[in-house]
Amino acid sequence: MKQPAEKPLFHPRNRHRGRYDFAALIACHPALASFVQLNPYGNESVDFADPDAVKVLNQALLHFHYQIEHWAIPEGFLCPPVPGRADYIHHLADLLAEDHQRVVPRDLNVLDIGCGANCIYPLIGFREYGWRFTGSESNEQAMKSASAIIAANHGLNRGIRLRRQKDNHAIFRGIIHKNELYHASICNPPFHASASDARQGTQRKLRNLGLDKHAPLNFGGQQDELWCDGGEKAFIGRMIAESVEFARQCIWFTSLVSRKENLPDLRRALEQAGAVQVRIVDMAQGQKQSRFIAWSFFDKPARTRLLSK
């Protein structure tokens, strides 16, 4: 029994559409070798229930595909699935290309709200498209980790900078400075509405993996990465409200939306906020359905003019 060679639901430019080339990954990142084993299909894989295996696989993927030679995150912080994160970047590139004669623009400034200890979106976006990133982060330890990744890899400091968000109630305030223009903002908001909700979600994932409820979770996550009062709908609602203040300083505001049932309320909030254009961009990685919502306070001619400068 063989797994399909392609993951057809990934974006066409996603480097991770096919099965992982473990021989190439190990040649580039030898530490991966001890984690590779045969799965029930008889193909090489890693144990995705093992957090160390997932972390080393990420290191190998980032090293081989994106020339990130040094990538480490503190214990307990979110360890993101690289292929899915790349999909957001590629679909965002397509959205921007719609206002740029169907060509992905390269000379861009992108804001990552909550870049995390892993700094994953700036790493992929800078290496894939040469976009310049500003990553905001409120957690001091995460900020130090992201800074260390940038410092450890040659050339990243030319395209990625970090700003500390000192106000836990603010999203864009204190981060977007006067006279700055961002072509897009991205965000992976906290999903859960409470610590209890987050714990229940963790236990569901452990059960799905056939693990004991006290086992370490393969992707980790800190409180501010996993939950906030009101969950993702409340967080994105705050983002929408605050984006009005910076309507002329960001062409496209975007955010992942995990729960499809949140979309109608978010659309209503954007209508009330006066957004000129709203888009829902569907994505799918394997069995997981995902999407991001995008809104702009500029009409299409203005977006095209700004993206062409």
QUIMO-V218232 format. One record per pair of residues at least 4 apart in sequence whose ideal C-beta (glycine too) atoms are under 7 Angstrom apart, sorted by the first residue. I is the first residue (numbers start at 1). J is the second residue. Records with the same first field share a line. If there is no record, write none. Layout:
BEGIN
I=J ; J
END
This chain:
BEGIN
1=41
2=41 ; 43
3=19 ; 41 ; 43
5=18 ; 19
6=17 ; 18
7=17 ; 286
9=284 ; 285 ; 286
10=14 ; 16 ; 17 ; 83 ; 87 ; 285
11=87 ; 90 ; 91
13=90
14=83 ; 86 ; 87 ; 90
15=65 ; 86
16=82 ; 83 ; 86
19=43
20=25
21=25
22=26 ; 36 ; 44
23=27
24=28 ; 64
25=29 ; 32 ; 60 ; 64
26=30 ; 32 ; 33 ; 36
28=60 ; 63 ; 64
29=59 ; 60 ; 63 ; 64
31=56
32=36 ; 56 ; 57 ; 60
35=46 ; 53 ; 56
36=44 ; 46
37=45 ; 47
38=42 ; 43 ; 44
39=43 ; 45
46=53 ; 57
47=53
48=54 ; 218
49=209 ; 211 ; 218
50=54 ; 218
51=55 ; 79 ; 216 ; 217 ; 218 ; 220
52=56
53=57
54=58 ; 79 ; 218 ; 219
55=59 ; 79
56=60
57=61
58=62 ; 71 ; 79 ; 82
59=63 ; 71
60=64
61=65 ; 82
62=66 ; 68 ; 71 ; 82 ; 123
63=68 ; 69
66=123 ; 124 ; 127
67=127
68=123 ; 153
69=153
70=149 ; 152 ; 153
71=149
73=77 ; 79 ; 117 ; 118 ; 145
74=117 ; 141 ; 145
76=220 ; 222
77=116 ; 117 ; 118 ; 142 ; 145 ; 220 ; 222
78=116 ; 118 ; 219 ; 220 ; 221 ; 225
79=118 ; 218 ; 219 ; 220
80=85 ; 118 ; 120
81=85
82=86 ; 120
83=87 ; 285
84=285
85=120 ; 121 ; 124
86=90 ; 124
87=91 ; 283 ; 285
88=92 ; 186 ; 256 ; 283 ; 292
89=93 ; 121 ; 124 ; 125 ; 128
90=94
91=95 ; 281 ; 283
92=96 ; 184 ; 186 ; 254
93=97 ; 104 ; 129
95=252 ; 279 ; 281 ; 294
96=100 ; 104 ; 105 ; 183 ; 184 ; 252 ; 307
97=102 ; 103 ; 104
99=300 ; 303 ; 304 ; 307
100=105 ; 304 ; 307 ; 308
104=129
105=307
106=129 ; 130
108=131 ; 132 ; 183
109=132 ; 181 ; 182 ; 183
110=125 ; 131 ; 133 ; 182 ; 183 ; 184 ; 186
111=134 ; 176 ; 182 ; 185 ; 250
112=121 ; 122 ; 133 ; 135 ; 136 ; 186
113=136 ; 171 ; 185 ; 187
114=136 ; 137 ; 187 ; 188
115=119 ; 121 ; 122 ; 135 ; 136 ; 137 ; 146 ; 162
116=137 ; 142 ; 146 ; 225
117=141 ; 142 ; 145 ; 146
119=123 ; 135 ; 146 ; 149 ; 150
120=124
121=125 ; 186
122=126 ; 133 ; 135 ; 160
123=127
124=128
125=129 ; 131 ; 133
126=130 ; 131 ; 133 ; 156 ; 159 ; 160
132=159
133=159 ; 160
134=161 ; 163
135=146 ; 160 ; 162
136=163 ; 165 ; 175
137=142 ; 143 ; 146 ; 162 ; 164 ; 165
138=165 ; 168 ; 224
139=143 ; 222 ; 224
140=144
141=145
142=146
143=147 ; 162 ; 164
144=148
145=149
146=150 ; 162
147=151 ; 162
148=152
149=153
150=156 ; 157 ; 160
156=160
163=175
165=170 ; 174 ; 175
166=174
167=173 ; 174
170=174
171=238 ; 239 ; 242
172=176 ; 242 ; 243 ; 246
173=242
176=180 ; 182 ; 246 ; 249
180=249
181=249
182=249 ; 250
183=251 ; 307
184=251 ; 252 ; 254
185=250 ; 253 ; 254
186=254
187=239 ; 255 ; 256
188=256
189=232 ; 235 ; 236 ; 255 ; 256
190=224 ; 225 ; 226 ; 227 ; 228 ; 232 ; 235
191=226 ; 231 ; 232 ; 258
192=197 ; 198 ; 201 ; 226 ; 227 ; 231
193=197 ; 227 ; 229 ; 230 ; 231
194=227
195=199 ; 223 ; 227
196=200
197=201 ; 227
198=202 ; 226 ; 227
199=203
200=204
201=205
202=206 ; 217
203=207 ; 213
204=208
205=209 ; 217
206=211 ; 213 ; 215 ; 217
211=215
221=225 ; 226
222=226
223=227
228=234 ; 235
229=234
230=234
232=236 ; 257 ; 258 ; 259 ; 262
233=237 ; 262 ; 265 ; 266
234=238
235=239
236=240 ; 255 ; 257 ; 266
237=241 ; 269
238=242
239=243 ; 255
240=269 ; 270 ; 273
241=273
243=247 ; 253
244=273 ; 274
246=250
247=297
251=296 ; 298 ; 303 ; 306 ; 307
252=294 ; 296
253=294 ; 295
254=292 ; 293 ; 294
255=292 ; 293
256=290 ; 292
257=262 ; 263 ; 266 ; 291 ; 292 ; 293
258=290
262=266
263=267 ; 280 ; 293
264=268
265=269
266=270 ; 293
267=271 ; 278
268=272
269=273
270=275 ; 278 ; 295
274=297
275=295 ; 296 ; 297
276=296 ; 297 ; 298 ; 299
277=295 ; 296
278=295
279=294
280=291 ; 293
281=291 ; 292 ; 294
282=291
283=290 ; 291
284=288 ; 289 ; 290
285=290
296=303
298=302 ; 303 ; 306
300=304
301=305
302=306
303=307
304=308
END
